[in-house]
Amino acid sequence: MPVSSAPVSTLSRWRPLLGAVLLLATLAGCASRASALDSDEREFDGQRFHVVSIDLTRQHLSLHWRNPDDGRPYGSIDVLQQWGTRHGKRLLFAANAGIYDHRGAPLGLYVEGGHTLVPLNRARGNPAAGNFSLQPNGVFAVYADGRAAVRTTEAFRADRRPAALATQSGPMLVIDGQLNAQFVDDSASLKWRSGVCATSPTRVVFAVSETPVNFHTFARLFRDGLGCRDALYLDGSISQFYVDGEGYSGAPSFMLKPYAGIFAVFGDS
């Protein structure tokens, strides 16, 4: 008995539609992963910056210092990424956190997973000894209710709200819409620089310079280019960002030293 050709004919008719459905599913998956982060290269005042915006209602921002498997500091974004891969997590974004001391520990407040690992540092040292001592310094925090803010150190202390994650660094770049009065517009102190602000309680914006800039230009990027009323400097010449599918930006690799804390957004592998 001859074999009917009807199933083959039916499959042939449906094949283009099936292909289109598969293509749309693939594109939707890519779009879903891409929508995790708003990553953008932009120019401001003749300088180039990499800006990453995170919607805290859709993405989980976390801080990482020591590997819970062995207690050792991650030290680098590469090592954190490898840890994520072993645990079925895909690293979508990473950036080094605040300034650290000669022992490789955060110099100021450090809260990870709701636990305060380093207390708030209210010391006022010699500004010549480091950027952390430039006043006012401040804290970037995501609170237990999922809302984020950048506050001066004293304002954060007075608020007494529990944080899910926090890093203290300095100096503040922008305070209540005003540039830090310590900054000089024609300063010759040029470095790669990274910083953070919250443009709303649920949207966090990170920026790193692609070339060395001074504090004044970097602060104006946050205020005038990104619309931040309060912004915090994170670190200088060792600062890098990693974005999935884009690689690294910021300081060149030969400038890097081990990090004491790393911001991250993970997705499923």
QUIWO-V301232 format. One record per residue. RES is the residue in one small letter. SS is DSSP state (H for helix, E for strand, L for the rest). Layout:
RES:SS, RES:SS
//
This chain:
m:L, p:L, v:L, s:L, s:L, a:H, p:H, v:H, s:H, t:H, l:H, s:H, r:H, w:H, r:H, p:H, l:H, l:H, g:H, a:H, v:H, l:H, l:H, l:H, a:H, t:H, l:H, a:H, g:H, c:H, a:H, s:H, r:H, a:H, s:L, a:L, l:L, d:E, s:E, d:E, e:E, r:E, e:E, f:E, d:L, g:L, q:E, r:E, f:E, h:E, v:E, v:E, s:E, i:E, d:E, l:L, t:L, r:L, q:L, h:L, l:E, s:E, l:E, h:E, w:L, r:E, n:L, p:L, d:L, d:L, g:L, r:L, p:E, y:L, g:L, s:L, i:H, d:H, v:H, l:H, q:H, q:H, w:H, g:H, t:H, r:H, h:L, g:L, k:E, r:E, l:E, l:E, f:E, a:E, a:E, n:E, a:L, g:L, i:L, y:E, d:L, h:L, r:L, g:L, a:L, p:E, l:L, g:L, l:L, y:E, v:E, e:E, g:L, g:L, h:E, t:E, l:E, v:E, p:L, l:L, n:L, r:L, a:L, r:L, g:L, n:L, p:H, a:H, a:H, g:L, n:H, f:H, s:H, l:L, q:L, p:L, n:L, g:E, v:E, f:E, a:E, v:E, y:E, a:L, d:L, g:L, r:L, a:E, a:E, v:E, r:E, t:E, t:H, e:H, a:H, f:H, r:H, a:H, d:H, r:L, r:L, p:L, a:E, a:E, l:E, a:E, t:E, q:E, s:E, g:L, p:L, m:E, l:E, v:E, i:E, d:L, g:L, q:E, l:E, n:L, a:L, q:L, f:L, v:L, d:L, d:L, s:L, a:L, s:L, l:L, k:E, w:L, r:L, s:E, g:E, v:E, c:E, a:E, t:E, s:E, p:L, t:L, r:E, v:E, v:E, f:E, a:E, v:E, s:E, e:L, t:L, p:L, v:E, n:L, f:H, h:H, t:H, f:H, a:H, r:H, l:H, f:H, r:H, d:H, g:H, l:L, g:L, c:L, r:L, d:L, a:E, l:E, y:E, l:E, d:E, g:L, s:L, i:L, s:L, q:E, f:E, y:E, v:E, d:L, g:L, e:L, g:E, y:E, s:E, g:E, a:L, p:L, s:H, f:H, m:H, l:L, k:L, p:L, y:L, a:L, g:L, i:E, f:E, a:E, v:E, f:E, g:E, d:E, s:L
//
